[in-house]
Amino acid sequence: MSINNQETYMLRCIELAKKGMGHVAPNPLVGCVIVHNYKIISEGFHSKYGSEHAEPNAINKVDHHILKDCTLYVNLEPCSHYGKTPPCADLIISKGIKKVVVGNLDVNPLVSGKGIKKLQEAGIEVIHGILDDQCKELNKRFFTFHEKKRPYVILKWAQTNDNFISKMPLPPNMADNWITGEESKTLVHQWRTEEQAILVGHNTVVVDNPQLTARLYEGNNPVRIVIDRTLDLNLNYKVFDAKAKTLIFNSIKNETKENLHWIKIDFTNFIDELLHQLYDLNINSVIVEGGSRTLEHFINTEMWDEARIFVNQNLNFEKGIDAPFLDFKTSSFQTIGKDKLYILTNSNK
């Protein structure tokens, strides 16, 4: 079989895997196809954390008599351990499949080559590294979590053409402080469904009183994270309502009350400690929505992986709160309604 055919089937695995976005974390996104005589005869993907993995979802649709003449494609190494489901490698072996093509090796220490080794020891031909970079991009959150022992960090903000993120003093009508259009707002809510957590600082809660939910797009609400070092915020702000689990990082107490979780941390190395705590909580991605000071903490410590910056080139505030600085003006952009969206990746981390 040509490499091109293998890549075509792997691309389909990636397409299928994306259907689990926002539902499988902290597990990886995985898609699987089964090919017989150069034709895909079954497909599956991991749809929800704790549910069947991609491989059984594809295998269980096929008559077991045919499987011994099939090739199984999957974008990530089949698991070899018992978790919430049995090992996929064991299922593949039991069905008599003779050839497996894999995109990435799994970086989870519980797997990490053990799945492929188990398949090979059972006499199965295993090919790996097909579309390795694209498969890794698909699971950048999962890889960052296991390789760097922290969540994948996305910075997001909107700024005016003259580089402000807010008027100052604040206008009586906060609608006058809004920068982006409705299309961008909806896209941001879609992003919220795709990440495990969303983070803001104390000042953003006071100034914007945000809900930090995904109410404009169908999907799960992220875990809300609030930085409130000295516990100055009262619980009447919207971010403390019952609509989502909320973590309040502070320097005073550990306490849990319904959906609210106060977590005491050392603010000496604030970002390191925060990300360490999120890693321990099994949160593999976080989108940081502000404010400027909180965003700058991540930028100054180089603890970010991706930045998404909206610019309204038709709007000037003339004075206000400065936007964080990243050199993005020479990078490519896409148009979202009336706004420009720049997406940067941090090559230093």
MIRO-892358 format. One record per residue (C-alpha): residue in three letters; x, y, z. Coordinates in pm, whole numbers, padded with zeros to 5 digits, always signed. Layout:
MIRO-892358
ALAXYZ...
This chain:
MIRO-892358
MET+00000+00000+00000SER+00135+00345-00087ILE+00223+00606+00173ASN-00038+00833+00012ASN-00313+00582+00087GLN-00192+00549+00444GLU-00199+00926+00482THR-00553+00943+00340TYR-00678+00696+00600MET-00490+00877+00878LEU-00644+01208+00775ARG-00983+01045+00818CYS-00879+00932+01168ILE-00794+01294+01250GLU-01130+01416+01116LEU-01314+01162+01328ALA-01106+01239+01638LYS-01202+01608+01623LYS-01565+01511+01690GLY-01465+01444+02049MET-01334+01799+02104GLY-01457+01937+02434HIS-01589+01603+02557VAL-01296+01365+02611ALA-01040+01568+02810PRO-00815+01488+02983ASN-00809+01191+02744PRO-00667+01245+02394LEU-00868+01292+02076VAL-00866+00962+01888GLY-01023+00841+01565CYS-01001+00497+01406VAL-01081+00348+01066ILE-01077-00014+00954VAL-00977-00081+00593HIS-01054-00393+00388ASN-00935-00422+00027TYR-00844-00050+00021LYS-01192+00053+00136ILE-01296+00193+00474ILE-01556-00047+00613SER-01587+00092+00965GLU-01512+00409+01164GLY-01509+00507+01527PHE-01394+00784+01760HIS-01364+00852+02132SER-01676+01059+02200LYS-01681+01113+02576TYR-01447+01076+02871GLY-01508+00740+03035SER-01683+00591+02730GLU-01554+00339+02476HIS-01235+00434+02293ALA-01214+00481+01917GLU-01082+00132+01842PRO-01370-00070+01995ASN-01618+00176+01848ALA-01484+00083+01503ILE-01409-00287+01564ASN-01746-00374+01712LYS-01925-00273+01391VAL-01740-00534+01181ASP-01801-00907+01143HIS-01508-01066+01329HIS-01447-01310+01040ILE-01343-01019+00818LEU-01116-00847+01068LYS-00822-01084+01015ASP-00796-00949+00659CYS-00824-00583+00763THR-00585-00302+00855LEU-00668-00081+01151TYR-00566+00286+01141VAL-00558+00502+01453ASN-00400+00842+01515LEU-00263+00749+01860GLU-00104+00431+01991PRO-00367+00188+02127CYS-00374+00180+02506SER-00229-00122+02686HIS-00362-00068+03040TYR-00690-00092+03226GLY-00843+00248+03296LYS-01211+00330+03269THR-01217+00082+02977PRO-01018-00236+02895PRO-00696-00213+02690CYS-00756-00148+02320ALA-00439-00342+02232ASP-00589-00656+02388LEU-00908-00616+02185ILE-00713-00574+01860ILE-00514-00891+01933SER-00824-01091+02026LYS-00992-01006+01694GLY-00702-01139+01484ILE-00622-00810+01310LYS-00285-00854+01140LYS-00179-00495+01067VAL-00210-00168+01260VAL-00103+00179+01137VAL-00049+00445+01404GLY+00003+00821+01387ASN+00170+00911+01720LEU+00319+00710+01999ASP+00136+00780+02325VAL+00330+00997+02572ASN+00120+00888+02870PRO+00362+00687+03091LEU+00091+00423+03131VAL+00117+00351+02756SER+00434+00506+02604GLY+00528+00230+02359LYS+00374-00052+02560GLY+00071-00072+02333ILE+00280-00113+02019LYS+00511-00360+02193LYS+00213-00572+02299LEU+00079-00576+01941GLN+00415-00667+01794GLU+00470-00947+02045ALA+00135-01090+01931GLY+00267-01103+01574ILE+00086-00795+01446GLU+00264-00574+01192VAL+00275-00219+01329ILE+00364+00093+01128HIS+00386+00423+01314GLY+00474+00785+01239ILE+00218+00840+00962LEU+00129+01214+00959ASP+00312+01239+01289ASP+00313+01622+01300GLN-00056+01656+01215CYS-00153+01395+01471LYS+00057+01575+01731GLU-00108+01909+01650LEU-00446+01744+01700ASN-00347+01637+02051LYS-00126+01931+02146ARG-00310+01966+02477PHE-00257+01600+02567PHE+00112+01607+02467THR+00181+01930+02656PHE+00012+01793+02967HIS+00222+01476+02975GLU+00551+01613+02843LYS+00561+01945+03032LYS+00350+01847+03334ARG+00119+02145+03294PRO-00191+02244+03096TYR-00176+02378+02741VAL-00212+02756+02788ILE-00404+02975+02542LEU-00400+03352+02588LYS-00691+03545+02443TRP-00778+03912+02428ALA-00936+04177+02207GLN-00785+04517+02138THR-00861+04835+01952ASN-00665+04964+01656ASP-00473+05192+01897ASN-00383+04900+02127PHE-00624+04931+02419ILE-00830+04652+02575SER-01061+04881+02774LYS-01155+05242+02816MET-01041+05416+03132PRO-01228+05550+03314LEU-01490+05288+03245PRO-01799+05415+03059PRO-02135+05416+03243ASN-02271+05180+02978MET-02034+04879+02954ALA-02164+04805+02604ASP-01956+05107+02498ASN-01647+04917+02612TRP-01707+04616+02388ILE-01446+04579+02115THR-01532+04281+01892GLY-01837+04194+01685GLU-02096+03922+01742GLU-01918+03672+01517SER-01605+03694+01730LYS-01806+03665+02050THR-01970+03345+01927LEU-01633+03202+01825VAL-01494+03272+02173HIS-01784+03078+02325GLN-01706+02789+02089TRP-01347+02798+02213ARG-01472+02778+02571THR-01644+02447+02493GLU-01315+02311+02355GLU-01097+02379+02661GLN-01116+02230+03007ALA-01081+02558+03195ILE-01103+02935+03160LEU-00911+03182+03377VAL-00945+03548+03474GLY-00791+03773+03734HIS-00951+03966+04019ASN-00985+04295+03827THR-01166+04136+03534VAL-01431+04000+03770VAL-01480+04345+03925VAL-01484+04539+03598ASP-01665+04301+03361ASN-01861+04073+03597PRO-01828+03792+03340GLN-02016+03461+03347LEU-01735+03269+03170THR-01981+03016+03031ALA-02042+02891+02676ARG-02400+03013+02659LEU-02372+03125+02293TYR-02252+02787+02165GLU-02371+02435+02234GLY-02127+02242+02448ASN-01987+02201+02796ASN-01903+02495+03017PRO-01534+02505+03111VAL-01414+02495+03470ARG-01391+02859+03578ILE-01072+02979+03746VAL-01054+03306+03937ILE-00736+03456+04083ASP-00838+03629+04408ARG-00525+03645+04617THR-00668+03811+04929LEU-01031+03698+04884ASP-01168+04046+04820LEU-01443+03931+04584ASN-01792+03876+04721LEU-01993+03581+04595ASN-02255+03795+04420TYR-02048+03814+04103LYS-02178+03599+03816VAL-01863+03387+03801PHE-01960+03235+04137ASP-02305+03115+04031ALA-02394+02746+04009LYS-02353+02712+03631ALA-02001+02564+03639LYS-01735+02433+03872THR-01527+02730+03989LEU-01178+02731+04139ILE-01069+03034+04342PHE-00691+03050+04381ASN-00593+03251+04686SER-00331+03287+04960ILE-00562+03227+05257LYS-00768+02908+05260ASN-00863+02569+05121GLU-01236+02512+05125THR-01513+02355+04918LYS-01873+02473+04912GLU-02099+02319+04645ASN-01943+02409+04305LEU-01694+02654+04457HIS-01343+02537+04545TRP-01099+02769+04722ILE-00738+02659+04668LYS-00454+02812+04867ILE-00128+02861+04677ASP+00207+03030+04725PHE+00213+03349+04516THR+00594+03379+04522ASN+00616+03191+04190PHE+00255+03245+04103ILE+00233+03105+03749ASP+00445+02797+03823GLU+00242+02715+04130LEU-00089+02774+03953LEU-00001+02549+03659HIS+00133+02283+03895GLN-00198+02282+04082LEU-00397+02258+03756TYR-00179+01965+03647ASP-00254+01789+03977LEU-00625+01853+03914ASN-00592+01677+03575ILE-00678+01991+03376ASN-00496+01969+03044SER-00591+02303+02886VAL-00679+02654+03001ILE-00778+02965+02811VAL-00670+03287+02982GLU-00916+03568+02912GLY-00773+03849+03120GLY-00721+04103+03233SER-00411+04274+03105ARG-00208+04218+03423THR-00294+03847+03439LEU-00210+03799+03071GLU+00123+03976+03120HIS+00214+03736+03402PHE+00191+03448+03155ILE+00373+03641+02881ASN+00658+03756+03107THR+00719+03404+03239GLU+00690+03253+02887MET+00429+03014+03025TRP+00197+03014+02727ASP+00160+02802+02416GLU-00079+02995+02195ALA-00217+03349+02177ARG-00540+03447+02003ILE-00569+03822+01953PHE-00871+04001+01806VAL-00814+04346+01660ASN-01092+04586+01562GLN-00916+04812+01314ASN-01216+05046+01295LEU-01217+05129+01665ASN-00993+05363+01864PHE-01029+05440+02236GLU-00752+05707+02236LYS-00683+05630+02602GLY-00746+05340+02834ILE-00588+05016+02958ASP-00301+04907+02737ALA-00323+04570+02563PRO-00054+04316+02650PHE+00238+04325+02410LEU+00320+04044+02172ASP+00476+04102+01833PHE+00199+03973+01609LYS+00156+04244+01345THR+00370+04058+01089SER+00190+03726+01139SER-00100+03601+00929PHE-00459+03667+01027GLN-00810+03562+00947THR-01118+03782+00925ILE-01399+03718+01173GLY-01685+03954+01090LYS-01540+04304+01122ASP-01242+04186+01325LYS-00900+04046+01248LEU-00789+03739+01442TYR-00416+03673+01486ILE-00306+03334+01622LEU+00049+03296+01747THR+00235+02996+01883ASN+00513+03030+02138SER+00825+02884+01981ASN+01018+02931+02307LYS+00808+02682+02504
